[in-house]
């Protein structure tokens, strides 16, 4: 027997709440790590910072992001060249300071 639409809507709402909670936990965890690494003190454009994070994610997903920023751009990330230039400097705090 099929579920009525009201039950499906309730399930969707419950899953959306779970997704929001999971995203909040993940964001807080990544934020704490970024602050410990000193990223809160660096003045950097959000797009460049996102590109650097995408490069880092690529490194951990398949190990390919560390060598080719352009390949990540083909996979849907933006600013592949920027991520390759920003990510190594982000650890030392030297890149992106104005």
C-alpha positions as a printed Julia matrix, in Angstrom:
98×3 Matrix{Float64}:
  0.0    0.0     0.0
  1.28   3.46   -0.91
  1.89   6.21    1.64
 -0.5    9.15    1.64
  1.0   12.46    0.55
  0.63  13.92    4.05
  2.89  11.2     5.48
  5.45  11.8     2.74
  5.41  15.56    3.49
  5.93  14.84    7.2
  8.85  12.58    6.36
 10.37  15.22    4.07
 10.04  17.86    6.81
 11.68  15.53    9.33
 14.54  14.77    6.93
 15.01  18.49    6.18
 15.34  19.14    9.92
 17.91  16.35   10.19
 19.82  17.78    7.23
 19.86  21.26    8.77
 21.17  19.87   12.06
 23.86  17.83   10.3
 24.97  20.83    8.21
 25.14  22.99   11.34
 27.33  20.42   13.12
 29.61  20.15   10.09
 29.86  23.93    9.68
 30.71  24.41   13.35
 33.39  21.72   13.18
 34.98  23.15   10.05
 34.71  26.67   11.44
 36.51  25.7    14.65
 39.3   24.04   12.65
 39.59  27.06   10.33
 39.85  29.43   13.29
 42.51  27.27   14.93
 44.45  27.38   11.66
 44.3   31.18   11.68
 41.89  31.68    8.78
 39.8   34.11   10.8
 42.65  36.61   10.78
 43.29  36.49    7.03
 41.5   38.98    4.82
 40.53  36.93    1.78
 37.68  37.03   -0.69
 35.03  34.38    0.02
 35.28  33.02   -3.52
 39.04  32.49   -3.14
 38.56  30.86    0.26
 35.85  28.58   -1.11
 38.11  27.61   -4.01
 40.87  26.76   -1.53
 38.47  24.61    0.49
 37.36  22.86   -2.7
 40.99  22.13   -3.51
 41.5   20.69   -0.03
 38.34  18.59   -0.36
 39.63  17.26   -3.68
 42.89  16.23   -2.05
 41.08  14.18    0.56
 38.52  12.7    -1.82
 40.9   11.28   -4.38
 44.31  12.83   -4.0
 44.0   14.58   -7.38
 43.25  18.11   -6.12
 46.78  18.68   -4.87
 48.33  18.47   -8.32
 45.82  19.98  -10.74
 43.61  22.91   -9.8
 42.16  23.04  -13.33
 40.85  19.49  -13.09
 38.8   20.5   -10.03
 37.35  23.38  -12.03
 36.14  20.87  -14.6
 34.47  18.91  -11.81
 32.29  21.89  -10.89
 34.43  23.97   -8.56
 35.07  27.6    -9.35
 38.42  29.3    -9.57
 40.59  26.22   -9.94
 43.74  28.25  -10.55
 43.02  30.42   -7.52
 42.58  27.4    -5.27
 45.95  26.02   -6.25
 47.57  29.37   -5.49
 45.73  30.05   -2.23
 45.66  26.65   -0.51
 49.41  26.29    0.18
 49.69  29.86    1.49
 46.62  29.53    3.68
 48.55  27.3     6.09
 51.3   29.86    6.58
 48.93  32.82    6.68
 50.93  34.67    4.02
 48.55  34.53    1.09
 45.57  36.86    0.85
 46.63  39.44    3.38
 46.01  42.98    2.24
